[in-house]
Amino acid sequence: MPTPRVNTSLPATLHSNIRPVSLESRTGLVRARFVIDTAGRVVAGSAIIEAFSDQQFARAVCYAVPNLMFEPVVLDGHKAVVGLVHVPFTFGIK
């Protein structure tokens, strides 16, 4: 399965109701899976949290995933296809 790559040229917008201050002194991991369409967007309603170390981090990923853009999944090196990806989100202390 191809490794998804975040398209960093497009900013991800987090909703204003996420309060990173309460999470900044903790570390954690969230593993999510979702479908990426041929344009690199996450298909609405496709995201599932597979595992998490902290419920607040899982909630933050749920809010962020719909706004993320990825490079489309490529088949045979030339054709973008819809693809299911599994992505780890790691949270750390700065």
Secondary structure in CASP SS format (residue, H / E / C, confidence):
PFRMAT SS
TARGET T0000
AUTHOR 0000-0000-0000
METHOD secondary structure of the structure
MODEL  1
M C 1.00
P C 1.00
T C 1.00
P C 1.00
R C 1.00
V E 1.00
N C 1.00
T C 1.00
S C 1.00
L C 1.00
P C 1.00
A C 1.00
T C 1.00
L C 1.00
H C 1.00
S C 1.00
N C 1.00
I C 1.00
R C 1.00
P H 1.00
V H 1.00
S H 1.00
L C 1.00
E C 1.00
S C 1.00
R C 1.00
T C 1.00
G E 1.00
L E 1.00
V E 1.00
R E 1.00
A E 1.00
R E 1.00
F E 1.00
V E 1.00
I E 1.00
D C 1.00
T C 1.00
A C 1.00
G C 1.00
R E 1.00
V E 1.00
V C 1.00
A C 1.00
G C 1.00
S C 1.00
A C 1.00
I E 1.00
I E 1.00
E E 1.00
A E 1.00
F E 1.00
S C 1.00
D C 1.00
Q H 1.00
Q H 1.00
F H 1.00
A H 1.00
R H 1.00
A H 1.00
V H 1.00
C H 1.00
Y H 1.00
A H 1.00
V H 1.00
P H 1.00
N H 1.00
L C 1.00
M E 1.00
F E 1.00
E C 1.00
P C 1.00
V E 1.00
V E 1.00
L E 1.00
D C 1.00
G C 1.00
H C 1.00
K E 1.00
A E 1.00
V E 1.00
V C 1.00
G E 1.00
L E 1.00
V E 1.00
H E 1.00
V E 1.00
P E 1.00
F E 1.00
T E 1.00
F E 1.00
G C 1.00
I C 1.00
K C 1.00
END
